[in-house]
Amino acid sequence: MKSRIAVSARRLQGQKGAVTISYLYPFTSAPTAAQMQNQPFNTVTATVSATAAGDTSAVITHNFGLSAAEITQGFPFPLIIGQSDETTSPWYESSENPNFTVIQKNTLGTGPAVKVAIVRPHSITR
């Protein structure tokens, strides 16, 4: 089964697989930079499901356009919410980029889906 997300130059060859990412908010597909810049959207929500045993990583596009300083300060905040028994599918954040987040799991197997909410830093002036 092929991945439903396109493999871009940002993804490593080892990250190809059958991970299914279903975007829930604010759009039903990966947001573009134009959709996310200067918009009131400060969160991207998606479900991630590994549909093949060897799938251990997923790239979730948020296109927040974060600065290097914001990445260094720990932004964005990826919130990973297990949709069933988290001990069988322990996903975690493995890296950040100004426009996408990589999550991984340290077990093989398809396992249950997780919901991921990626929240960018914001204030009344941002």
N, C-alpha and C positions, 0 to 999 in steps of 0.2 A: 504494500500500500504506500502510495506517495504522500508526502507531506502536503497539507493544504496551504502552507505558506511558502512563498517564493524564496529561494536561496539567493541571498544578496552577497555582495562582496564583503559585507560586514560579518557574515557567518563563516565559521570554519568548516572545513570538510567533515570533521568529526561530529558536527552538529546536525547533519542531514539525518532525517528519519521520519517517522510517522507520527510525530507529536501533533496533536490537534489543538489549535488555539481558536477559541470562539470568543470574539470580542463582543462585549455586552453594552458598554457605555464609554464614551458618548456616541460611538458609531458601531455598526455591526461588522466593520472591517478595520484593519490597522489604520489609524489616523495619519493623514498627510501632515507635513510641516505647515502648510497653509491653513489647514483646519485647526491646528492647535496654537499657532502663534497669535497673540493678542486676542484670544477668545476667552470666554469665561470658564472654559473647561480646565480644571486642575486635577482631574482624576481620570485614569483609564482603567476599566475593569474588564477582565477576561477570565474564561475558564481554560485550564490547561489539562490535557489528558494524554498520557503516553500510551499509544495504541500498539506499540511493538515492544517486546521485552528489552531490547537494547537501547531504547530511547531514554536518555538520562538528562537531556537539556532542552530548553525552549527559549527562543528569543521573542520577547514581547515588545513591540514597537509602541512608543508613546509620543515621540516627536516633540518633546517639550523644549528642545534647544537649550539645554542647561549649559551654564558656563563651567569651565574647569574648576573654578572656585566652589561652585555649588556641588559638583561631584566630590571634591575633596572634603567638603563639609558634611557629607553623608546623604545628600539628596540624589534622587527622589526617594520616598519611603515606599518600598514594596511590602505590601501586607499580603501574606500567603495564608489562606483560610482553607483547611482541609474539608473536603466534602463528605468524608467518611473516616475510617480509622487511619489516623495520621502515622501510625507506626509502620504501616505497610507501604507508605508512599511519602517519605520525608523530603519534601522539596525545600530548597533554600536559595537565597540570592547568591549568585557566584560573581557577577560583575555588573558594573554600571557604565553607561555611555550617555552622552548628551541627548541621544534620541532613542535608545532602547535599553532594556534590562534583560539580563540572562539569568534564568533560574535553572537549577539542577537538582537532581535527586541522587542519593547515594546507594540506591538499590536497583537491581535489575527486575524487570517485570512490568506488566502494564499498569497495575495498581489503579487506585481511584483518582478521580479528577480533583483539582484544587481550583479555588477561585483566587485570582490575584488582582488586587487593587493597587495601582501605582499612583502615588500622590506627589505632585510637585510642590516645591516651596512656594508659598504665596503670601502676600500681605495686602493691606488695603490699597497700596500704591502699585502693586504688581498685577 
